[in-house]
Amino acid sequence: MKLAASQFAWTPEDEPAALDILRGCGFAGIEIAPTRVLGPQPYEKPAEAAVFAAGLREEYGLAVCSLQSLFNACNNFAFKT
């Protein structure tokens, strides 16, 4: 069984330590929040996404296994209450 963790389980400041823990515990990947990794308009930055994924794999042995929270850090929602 392969294990993955959500990037929302830690703060951006704690990310290097969290990734070290995941690697040490045998995790295979992380779910990323695209806007957290790439900032606004993340889907317009495929080259930057590839660099992030390659660095994650090289440094920590982890894969990006899924994308989550497509609207994290977005302030313009179509569905306002």
Backbone as ProteinMPNN parsed JSONL, in Angstrom:
{"seq_chain_A": "MKLAASQFAWTPEDEPAALDILRGCGFAGIEIAPTRVLGPQPYEKPAEAAVFAAGLREEYGLAVCSLQSLFNACNNFAFKT", "coords_chain_A": {"N_chain_A": [[0.838, -1.166, 0.0], [0.566, 2.198, -0.852], [1.329, 5.271, 0.675], [0.151, 8.617, 1.145], [0.214, 12.131, 1.902], [-1.591, 15.08, 2.78], [-0.731, 18.315, 1.741], [-1.748, 20.319, 3.258], [-1.467, 19.527, 5.846], [0.619, 20.643, 7.175], [2.378, 23.722, 7.857], [3.551, 26.169, 5.462], [6.093, 26.988, 6.294], [6.974, 24.844, 7.774], [7.35, 22.892, 5.906], [9.819, 21.66, 4.775], [10.742, 20.08, 6.985], [8.483, 18.477, 7.429], [8.349, 17.036, 5.024], [10.705, 15.59, 5.216], [10.024, 13.934, 7.374], [7.908, 12.47, 6.24], [9.277, 11.1, 4.207], [11.007, 9.554, 5.785], [9.159, 7.908, 7.01], [8.283, 6.297, 5.026], [6.43, 7.217, 3.129], [4.9, 7.681, -0.085], [4.032, 9.839, -1.584], [2.68, 13.224, -1.96], [-0.271, 15.21, -1.65], [-0.821, 18.101, -3.344], [-1.567, 21.608, -2.982], [-2.257, 23.502, -5.594], [-2.235, 26.396, -5.793], [-0.837, 27.058, -3.541], [1.699, 26.08, -4.013], [2.419, 27.185, -6.515], [1.36, 29.721, -6.661], [-0.891, 32.394, -7.696], [-3.028, 31.586, -10.502], [-2.14, 28.868, -11.126], [-2.363, 26.864, -13.081], [-1.439, 27.881, -15.372], [1.218, 27.59, -15.375], [2.911, 25.318, -16.228], [5.603, 24.539, -16.595], [6.921, 25.415, -14.276], [5.552, 23.849, -12.441], [6.439, 21.32, -13.166], [9.144, 21.53, -12.49], [8.928, 21.824, -9.702], [7.78, 19.31, -9.025], [9.793, 17.556, -9.906], [11.91, 18.318, -8.235], [10.849, 17.638, -5.733], [10.7, 14.87, -5.989], [13.417, 14.245, -6.416], [14.763, 15.295, -4.113], [13.311, 14.34, -1.89], [12.209, 11.893, -2.551], [9.525, 11.698, -3.11], [6.349, 11.69, -4.753], [4.107, 13.822, -6.585], [0.935, 13.12, -6.051], [-1.674, 13.889, -6.29], [-3.897, 16.687, -6.861], [-5.263, 19.259, -4.911], [-7.796, 21.318, -3.415], [-8.511, 23.425, -5.343], [-9.197, 26.073, -5.279], [-7.786, 27.259, -3.234], [-6.483, 30.042, -1.6], [-7.675, 31.755, -3.395], [-9.62, 34.587, -4.075], [-11.763, 35.364, -5.589], [-14.681, 34.13, -6.051], [-17.177, 32.245, -7.736], [-19.379, 31.419, -6.405], [-20.667, 33.025, -4.058], [-21.583, 33.687, -0.675]], "CA_chain_A": [[0.0, 0.0, 0.0], [1.303, 3.451, -0.902], [0.759, 6.315, 1.512], [0.353, 10.013, 0.758], [-0.295, 13.088, 2.884], [-2.019, 16.373, 2.267], [0.159, 19.449, 2.002], [-2.387, 21.157, 4.268], [-1.194, 18.991, 7.178], [1.705, 21.418, 7.771], [2.491, 25.095, 7.362], [4.633, 26.306, 4.477], [7.379, 27.106, 6.99], [7.353, 23.516, 8.267], [7.356, 21.919, 4.82], [11.019, 20.8, 4.663], [10.753, 19.093, 8.077], [7.378, 17.539, 7.189], [8.729, 16.149, 3.924], [11.702, 14.66, 5.773], [9.293, 12.949, 8.18], [7.19, 11.585, 5.318], [10.275, 10.223, 3.584], [11.466, 8.611, 6.799], [8.069, 6.985, 7.349], [7.966, 5.473, 3.866], [5.369, 7.744, 2.278], [5.22, 7.691, -1.517], [3.675, 11.09, -2.247], [1.886, 14.244, -1.284], [-1.297, 15.946, -2.384], [-0.45, 19.516, -3.267], [-2.508, 22.68, -3.296], [-1.553, 24.203, -6.668], [-1.99, 27.816, -5.534], [0.177, 27.164, -2.481], [2.996, 25.786, -4.611], [2.719, 27.99, -7.701], [0.76, 31.047, -6.573], [-2.089, 32.607, -8.525], [-3.039, 31.032, -11.863], [-1.16, 27.78, -11.169], [-2.479, 26.006, -14.265], [-0.742, 28.557, -16.469], [2.647, 27.461, -15.066], [3.283, 23.896, -16.272], [7.054, 24.339, -16.459], [7.239, 25.564, -12.861], [5.0, 22.675, -11.773], [7.347, 20.204, -13.448], [10.358, 21.739, -11.686], [8.572, 21.501, -8.322], [7.6, 17.86, -8.913], [11.102, 16.914, -10.044], [12.662, 18.599, -7.007], [10.247, 16.841, -4.672], [11.117, 13.482, -6.233], [14.868, 14.133, -6.253], [15.222, 15.591, -2.755], [12.602, 13.605, -0.844], [11.703, 10.62, -3.035], [8.069, 11.772, -3.065], [5.666, 12.082, -5.985], [2.845, 14.553, -6.481], [-0.045, 12.095, -6.415], [-2.961, 14.514, -6.6], [-4.062, 18.125, -6.651], [-6.423, 19.508, -4.065], [-8.16, 22.695, -3.103], [-8.248, 24.227, -6.535], [-9.458, 27.485, -5.02], [-7.031, 27.751, -2.093], [-5.89, 31.371, -1.779], [-8.407, 32.529, -4.39], [-10.614, 35.455, -3.453], [-12.857, 35.637, -6.52], [-15.463, 32.914, -6.205], [-18.447, 32.363, -8.448], [-20.442, 31.08, -5.461], [-20.517, 33.809, -2.821], [-22.742, 33.61, 0.217]], "C_chain_A": [[0.893, 1.243, 0.0], [0.571, 4.495, -0.071], [1.089, 7.688, 0.957], [-0.24, 10.89, 1.845], [-0.664, 14.389, 2.184], [-1.026, 17.458, 2.66], [-0.442, 20.385, 3.051], [-2.147, 20.655, 5.692], [-0.082, 19.759, 7.887], [1.69, 22.823, 7.188], [3.589, 25.156, 6.306], [6.019, 26.37, 5.134], [7.891, 25.744, 7.473], [7.526, 22.484, 7.161], [8.623, 21.078, 4.727], [11.061, 19.717, 5.748], [9.665, 18.05, 7.866], [7.736, 16.555, 6.084], [9.8, 15.149, 4.362], [11.022, 13.563, 6.583], [8.573, 11.953, 7.272], [8.149, 10.599, 4.658], [10.724, 9.147, 4.562], [10.429, 7.569, 7.189], [7.6, 6.159, 6.155], [6.812, 5.954, 3.005], [5.839, 7.81, 0.836], [4.932, 9.036, -2.165], [2.964, 12.07, -1.364], [0.829, 14.77, -2.244], [-0.935, 17.411, -2.246], [-1.651, 20.41, -3.529], [-1.814, 23.544, -4.354], [-1.276, 25.682, -6.387], [-0.973, 28.018, -4.418], [1.577, 26.969, -3.053], [3.378, 26.811, -5.678], [2.129, 29.386, -7.682], [-0.463, 31.167, -7.467], [-1.921, 32.034, -9.937], [-2.077, 29.848, -12.017], [-1.203, 26.942, -12.442], [-1.905, 26.667, -15.517], [0.775, 28.425, -16.311], [3.105, 26.004, -15.111], [4.784, 23.652, -16.1], [7.476, 24.443, -14.995], [6.726, 24.364, -12.056], [5.92, 21.468, -11.97], [8.629, 20.32, -12.636], [10.086, 21.394, -10.225], [8.488, 19.985, -8.129], [8.937, 17.13, -9.001], [11.947, 17.122, -8.789], [12.164, 17.783, -5.829], [10.699, 15.383, -4.775], [12.609, 13.315, -5.93], [15.302, 14.288, -4.796], [14.592, 14.691, -1.693], [12.1, 12.227, -1.278], [10.187, 10.544, -3.038], [7.515, 12.222, -4.41], [4.475, 12.966, -5.644], [1.776, 13.579, -6.97], [-1.419, 12.674, -6.72], [-2.903, 16.008, -6.324], [-5.317, 18.318, -5.813], [-6.644, 20.992, -3.898], [-7.828, 23.641, -4.248], [-8.409, 25.724, -6.291], [-8.759, 28.005, -3.775], [-6.368, 29.073, -2.462], [-6.542, 32.19, -2.884], [-9.489, 33.332, -3.704], [-11.817, 35.723, -4.338], [-13.618, 34.357, -6.803], [-16.753, 33.21, -6.953], [-19.61, 32.152, -7.49], [-20.211, 31.811, -4.154], [-21.781, 33.681, -1.987], [-23.025, 34.956, 0.834]], "O_chain_A": [[1.857, 1.324, 0.761], [-0.656, 4.587, -0.11], [2.154, 7.904, 0.379], [-1.093, 10.45, 2.615], [-0.114, 14.737, 1.139], [-0.546, 17.493, 3.793], [0.284, 21.165, 3.668], [-2.58, 21.297, 6.649], [0.143, 19.551, 9.079], [1.067, 23.076, 6.156], [4.46, 24.287, 6.264], [6.996, 25.862, 4.585], [9.099, 25.526, 7.567], [7.817, 21.321, 7.443], [8.513, 19.857, 4.608], [11.38, 18.564, 5.458], [9.894, 16.863, 8.098], [7.452, 15.363, 6.201], [9.797, 13.998, 3.926], [11.399, 12.395, 6.491], [8.62, 10.745, 7.503], [7.86, 9.406, 4.566], [10.81, 7.971, 4.208], [10.775, 6.478, 7.643], [6.631, 5.407, 6.26], [6.264, 5.177, 2.223], [7.029, 7.975, 0.566], [5.523, 9.354, -3.197], [2.68, 11.807, -0.195], [1.003, 14.776, -3.463], [-0.76, 17.904, -1.132], [-2.609, 20.026, -4.199], [-0.864, 24.254, -4.027], [-0.194, 26.174, -6.708], [-0.314, 29.057, -4.365], [2.527, 27.622, -2.622], [4.526, 27.253, -5.737], [2.375, 30.166, -8.602], [-1.004, 30.166, -7.937], [-0.819, 32.004, -10.486], [-1.276, 29.831, -12.952], [-0.188, 26.369, -12.839], [-1.892, 26.069, -16.592], [1.532, 29.074, -17.033], [3.637, 25.502, -14.121], [5.18, 22.647, -15.511], [8.293, 23.652, -14.525], [7.378, 23.916, -11.112], [6.145, 20.692, -11.041], [9.145, 19.316, -12.145], [10.909, 20.748, -9.576], [9.057, 19.443, -7.181], [9.18, 16.188, -8.247], [12.624, 16.199, -8.335], [12.956, 17.294, -5.022], [11.034, 14.751, -3.773], [13.01, 12.359, -5.267], [16.112, 13.505, -4.301], [15.245, 14.321, -0.717], [11.609, 11.467, -0.443], [9.619, 9.454, -2.975], [8.126, 13.026, -5.113], [3.906, 12.872, -4.556], [1.717, 13.254, -8.156], [-2.243, 12.009, -7.347], [-2.0, 16.514, -5.657], [-6.311, 17.614, -5.993], [-5.777, 21.809, -4.207], [-6.982, 24.527, -4.13], [-7.83, 26.543, -7.004], [-9.095, 29.088, -3.295], [-5.761, 29.193, -3.527], [-6.005, 33.227, -3.272], [-10.198, 32.814, -2.842], [-12.811, 36.27, -3.86], [-13.246, 33.588, -7.69], [-17.338, 34.284, -6.817], [-20.71, 32.65, -7.731], [-19.612, 31.255, -3.233], [-22.89, 33.582, -2.512], [-23.966, 35.091, 1.617]]}, "name": "protein", "num_of_chains": 1, "seq": "MKLAASQFAWTPEDEPAALDILRGCGFAGIEIAPTRVLGPQPYEKPAEAAVFAAGLREEYGLAVCSLQSLFNACNNFAFKT"}
